[in-house]
Amino acid sequence: MSTFVLMAGGTGGHLFPAMALAQELRRRGHLIHLMTDHRASNYGDQFPARETHIIPSATPSVRNPIRFATASATLLWGVVVAGGKLRAINPDAVIGFGGYPVFPPFLAARLARIPGILHEQNAVLGRANRALARYASKIALSFPKTKYSEAFTDKAVLTGNPVRDRVRAIADTPYPSLADDEPLRMVVTGGSQGARVFADLMPPAIALLPEAIRHRLRLAQQCRPEDLDRVAEAYRQAKVNVELQPFFTDLPERMAGSHLVVARSGASTIAELTVLGRPAILVPLPGALDADQKNNALLMDDAKAGWIVEQATISPPSLANRLASLFGDPATLQAAAAAAKSLGQPRAVEILADLAEAAGRGKTT
């Protein structure tokens, strides 16, 4: 039995692949600890770790000298705190999943000469991972082409992005029937910022659909609590069968049962869509410095497994036209589902676990 410390920023995009790896390593009989920030509490006690350690961290801003100095001091203190915890845990290896909360513990592991692997979920090597890459034994990539990883080809390994056990368990769910007498099932999701824009866009777009499509539509949409009443009223007036929730705990199962997903294009969303084999209209988060979500979405768009729609140009009429075109063309949806499935990497977690075990045995140092 080996001991591993997984390190991740406290968002779902970082925590979900770390959770998948923790589940696999525990199946193999290993002991798991998690180092993260306070945001991980949003996911309750789902993470399968013996103990979760909250490490001081901050995101430095070069535009603001005072904030940069304060963040740097916090990160240095995080290195000290993490170093003490690592000495007590004495892990065989550490695996970081990106975000600045990984910076202090991963650097502390390097100072303690503990082997470390970095995993990049996106099609763009993140800023924290770029800063830490020189210290990593291996860099595990999710995409064959990952921007900014070119300087580290000697240590890069394509593993894919691990998905949680509940996603893998339903990966073989057949694409639902599109017969004329069957419902059309659609899921709309995308985190808080995605929920905001979709709350504004989706109801008027759905209202513009032909009545025959609206009658068959079964919609599940993530919606912020403050938007629930107005969105529900808009759908009631459009006579649409809809279920609205701030957060769907069974989102993977809903996606597996859907004909089409409308979503942001975060790395975990892309990984789950491709493992499940579901087509999607993807609206990348605008304004990101490295355009990571757009680069993620290009994987599906290029393969004709999904369709990129820029938030700056989308409107209810244009979205309604796209939805009507897709629901009126079952062959296109079925072909897109098959294309999405061909991109899936359901064994990513096993490949990454093999890499972690090799690091623990000192084979990557």
C-alpha positions in Angstrom: 0.0 0.0 0.0 1.2 3.5 -0.9 0.2 6.9 0.3 -0.7 9.6 -2.2 -1.6 13.3 -1.6 -3.9 14.7 -4.3 -3.8 18.5 -4.7 -6.5 20.5 -6.4 -8.2 23.9 -6.6 -11.5 23.9 -4.9 -13.7 24.0 -8.0 -15.5 21.0 -9.7 -13.3 21.3 -12.7 -10.2 20.5 -10.6 -11.8 18.3 -7.9 -13.9 15.9 -10.1 -10.8 14.4 -11.9 -9.0 14.3 -8.6 -12.0 12.5 -7.1 -12.0 10.0 -9.9 -8.3 9.2 -9.3 -8.8 8.9 -5.6 -11.6 6.4 -6.2 -9.3 4.3 -8.5 -6.3 4.5 -6.1 -8.5 3.4 -3.2 -9.7 0.4 -5.2 -6.1 -0.5 -5.6 -5.6 -0.4 -1.8 -3.8 2.9 -1.5 -4.2 5.6 1.1 -5.4 9.1 -0.1 -5.1 12.6 1.4 -6.4 15.8 -0.3 -4.9 19.2 -0.1 -7.1 22.0 -1.4 -8.6 25.4 -0.5 -11.8 26.3 1.5 -14.0 26.1 -1.6 -13.9 22.3 -1.5 -16.5 22.5 1.3 -19.1 23.2 -1.4 -18.8 19.5 -2.4 -19.4 18.2 1.1 -17.7 15.0 2.2 -17.9 13.4 -1.3 -14.1 13.2 -1.7 -12.8 9.7 -0.8 -9.8 10.9 1.3 -8.7 9.9 4.7 -8.2 13.6 5.5 -8.7 16.9 3.7 -6.1 19.5 4.4 -7.0 23.2 3.7 -3.8 25.0 2.6 -3.4 28.8 2.5 -3.4 30.0 -1.1 -4.1 33.1 -3.3 -4.1 34.1 -6.9 -1.4 36.7 -7.6 -2.3 39.7 -9.8 0.6 41.5 -11.5 -1.6 44.5 -12.2 -1.9 45.3 -8.6 1.4 45.5 -6.7 -0.3 45.4 -3.2 -2.4 42.4 -4.1 0.6 40.7 -5.7 2.7 41.2 -2.5 -0.2 40.0 -0.3 -0.8 36.9 -2.5 2.9 36.1 -2.6 3.1 36.2 1.2 0.0 33.9 1.4 1.5 31.4 -1.1 4.8 31.3 0.8 3.0 30.7 4.1 1.0 27.9 2.3 4.4 26.3 1.4 5.3 26.3 5.1 2.0 24.9 6.2 1.9 22.2 3.4 5.5 21.2 4.2 4.6 20.4 7.8 1.6 18.4 6.7 3.6 16.5 4.1 6.2 15.6 6.7 3.5 14.1 8.9 1.8 12.2 6.0 5.0 11.1 4.4 3.5 10.3 1.0 5.1 8.2 -1.8 4.0 10.7 -4.4 1.8 13.7 -5.0 -0.5 14.5 -7.9 -1.6 18.1 -8.6 -4.7 19.0 -10.6 -4.2 22.7 -11.3 -5.3 26.0 -9.8 -3.2 28.2 -7.5 -4.2 26.2 -4.4 -1.9 23.5 -5.8 1.1 25.8 -5.9 2.1 25.8 -2.2 1.7 22.0 -1.5 3.3 21.0 -4.8 6.3 23.3 -4.3 6.6 22.0 -0.7 6.6 18.4 -2.1 9.4 19.4 -4.5 11.4 20.8 -1.6 10.9 17.6 0.3 12.0 15.6 -2.8 8.7 13.8 -3.1 7.9 12.8 -6.7 5.1 14.8 -8.2 2.8 14.6 -11.2 0.8 17.4 -12.7 -2.5 16.8 -14.5 -3.9 19.3 -16.9 -7.6 19.0 -17.6 -7.9 21.7 -20.3 -6.5 22.1 -23.9 -4.4 25.0 -22.5 -1.8 24.4 -19.8 -3.0 26.5 -16.9 -0.9 29.3 -15.3 -0.3 27.5 -12.1 0.6 24.3 -13.9 3.0 26.2 -16.2 4.7 27.7 -13.2 5.1 24.3 -11.6 5.8 22.2 -14.7 9.6 22.3 -14.3 9.3 20.7 -10.9 7.0 17.8 -12.0 8.2 14.3 -12.8 5.5 13.9 -15.4 2.8 16.1 -16.9 -0.5 14.2 -17.7 -2.4 15.8 -20.5 -6.1 15.4 -21.4 -5.9 16.7 -25.0 -3.5 15.5 -27.7 -2.8 19.2 -28.5 -2.3 21.2 -25.3 -1.3 24.8 -25.7 1.9 25.9 -23.8 2.9 22.2 -23.2 5.4 22.2 -26.1 8.3 23.0 -23.8 7.7 19.9 -21.7 7.3 17.2 -24.3 10.0 15.1 -22.6 7.8 14.6 -19.6 4.3 14.9 -21.1 2.0 11.8 -21.2 -1.4 11.7 -22.8 -3.8 10.2 -20.2 -7.1 11.9 -20.8 -9.2 13.5 -18.2 -10.6 11.1 -15.6 -14.3 11.0 -15.0 -16.1 10.0 -11.8 -17.2 6.4 -11.2 -20.9 7.3 -11.6 -20.1 8.6 -15.2 -18.2 5.5 -16.1 -21.0 3.3 -14.7 -23.5 4.7 -17.3 -21.0 5.1 -20.2 -22.7 2.4 -22.2 -26.2 3.9 -22.0 -27.5 3.9 -25.6 -28.4 7.2 -27.3 -32.2 7.7 -26.7 -34.6 7.1 -29.5 -35.6 10.0 -31.7 -38.9 8.5 -33.0 -41.6 11.0 -33.7 -43.7 9.8 -30.8 -40.8 10.0 -28.3 -40.0 13.0 -26.0 -37.0 15.2 -26.9 -34.8 15.5 -23.9 -32.4 18.4 -23.4 -30.2 19.3 -20.4 -28.9 22.9 -19.9 -26.1 23.3 -17.4 -22.9 25.4 -17.0 -22.0 26.6 -13.5 -23.1 29.8 -11.9 -22.1 32.1 -14.8 -23.5 29.6 -17.4 -26.7 29.4 -15.4 -27.0 33.2 -15.5 -26.7 33.6 -19.3 -28.8 30.5 -20.0 -31.6 31.8 -17.7 -31.7 34.9 -20.0 -31.3 33.1 -23.3 -33.1 29.7 -23.1 -36.7 30.7 -22.2 -37.2 33.1 -25.1 -35.4 30.8 -27.5 -37.6 27.8 -26.5 -40.7 30.0 -26.8 -39.7 30.6 -30.5 -39.6 26.8 -31.3 -42.3 25.3 -33.4 -45.2 24.0 -31.3 -44.6 20.4 -32.3 -41.1 20.6 -30.9 -42.1 22.4 -27.7 -44.8 19.8 -27.1 -42.3 17.0 -27.2 -39.5 18.8 -25.3 -38.5 17.6 -21.8 -36.1 20.1 -20.4 -33.9 20.0 -17.4 -32.1 23.3 -16.7 -29.7 24.5 -14.0 -30.8 27.9 -12.7 -29.6 30.2 -10.0 -32.0 30.4 -7.0 -32.7 34.1 -7.7 -33.8 33.3 -11.2 -36.0 30.4 -10.6 -39.3 32.2 -10.4 -38.9 34.3 -13.5 -37.5 31.4 -15.6 -40.3 29.1 -14.4 -42.9 31.6 -15.4 -41.4 32.1 -18.8 -41.5 28.4 -19.5 -45.1 28.1 -18.1 -46.2 30.7 -20.6 -44.4 28.8 -23.4 -46.1 25.6 -22.2 -42.9 23.7 -21.9 -42.3 20.7 -19.7 -39.3 21.8 -17.6 -37.5 20.9 -14.4 -35.4 23.7 -12.8 -32.9 23.3 -10.1 -29.9 25.3 -8.8 -27.8 22.1 -8.9 -28.6 18.6 -10.2 -27.0 15.9 -8.1 -27.8 13.4 -10.8 -26.4 15.4 -13.7 -24.5 12.6 -15.3 -27.6 10.4 -15.4 -29.6 13.3 -16.9 -27.0 13.9 -19.5 -26.9 10.2 -20.4 -30.7 10.3 -20.9 -30.6 13.4 -23.1 -30.6 13.9 -26.8 -28.8 17.3 -26.6 -26.9 19.2 -24.0 -26.4 23.0 -23.8 -23.4 23.8 -21.6 -20.3 25.7 -20.9 -17.2 23.9 -22.2 -15.2 23.3 -19.0 -12.8 20.3 -19.1 -14.9 18.0 -17.0 -18.0 18.8 -19.0 -16.2 17.8 -22.2 -14.8 14.7 -20.6 -18.2 13.5 -19.4 -19.9 14.4 -22.7 -17.4 12.3 -24.7 -17.4 9.4 -22.4 -21.2 9.3 -22.4 -21.4 10.1 -26.1 -23.8 13.0 -26.1 -23.8 16.0 -28.6 -23.8 19.5 -27.2 -24.2 23.1 -28.1 -21.2 24.6 -26.3 -21.0 28.3 -25.1 -17.4 28.9 -23.9 -17.0 31.2 -20.9 -16.0 34.6 -22.5 -13.1 36.7 -21.3 -10.8 33.9 -20.1 -7.2 35.0 -20.6 -6.1 31.8 -22.2 -9.5 31.0 -23.9 -9.3 27.5 -22.3 -13.0 26.7 -22.7 -13.0 27.6 -26.4 -9.9 25.4 -26.9 -11.7 22.6 -25.1 -14.8 23.1 -27.2 -12.9 22.9 -30.5 -12.2 19.2 -29.8 -15.9 18.5 -30.2 -16.6 21.1 -32.9 -13.8 19.8 -35.1 -15.1 16.3 -34.8 -18.7 17.3 -35.5 -19.6 16.1 -32.1 -20.8 19.5 -31.0 -21.3 23.1 -32.0 -19.5 26.1 -30.6 -21.7 29.2 -30.1 -20.0 32.4 -28.9 -21.8 34.2 -26.1 -21.2 37.6 -27.7 -23.1 36.6 -30.8 -25.8 34.3 -29.5 -29.4 35.5 -29.4 -32.8 33.8 -28.7 -33.7 33.7 -32.4 -30.4 32.3 -33.5 -30.4 29.7 -30.7 -34.0 28.8 -31.6 -33.0 28.3 -35.2 -30.1 26.0 -34.2 -32.3 23.9 -31.9 -35.1 23.6 -34.4 -32.6 22.5 -37.1 -31.0 19.9 -34.9 -34.3 18.5 -33.5 -35.6 18.3 -37.0 -32.6 16.3 -38.2 -32.3 13.1 -36.1 -29.5 11.8 -38.3 -27.3 14.8 -37.5 -27.9 14.3 -33.8 -27.2 10.6 -34.0 -24.0 11.1 -35.9 -22.8 13.8 -33.5 -23.5 11.4 -30.6 -21.4 8.7 -32.2 -18.6 11.3 -32.9 -18.7 12.4 -29.3 -18.5 8.8 -28.1 -15.4 8.2 -30.4 -13.6 11.0 -28.5 -14.3 9.6 -25.0 -11.4 8.3 -22.9 -13.1 6.1 -20.2 -9.8 4.5 -19.2 -8.2 7.9 -18.4 -8.3 7.2 -14.7 -6.7 3.9 -15.0 -3.8 5.3 -17.0 -3.3 8.1 -14.6 -3.4 5.7 -11.6 -0.7 3.6 -13.3 1.4 6.8 -13.7 0.8 7.6 -10.0 1.9 4.2 -8.8 5.0 4.3 -11.0 5.9 7.7 -9.4 5.3 6.3 -6.0 7.8 3.6 -6.8 10.3 6.2 -7.9 10.1 5.3 -11.6 9.5 8.8 -12.8 12.1 10.7 -10.8 
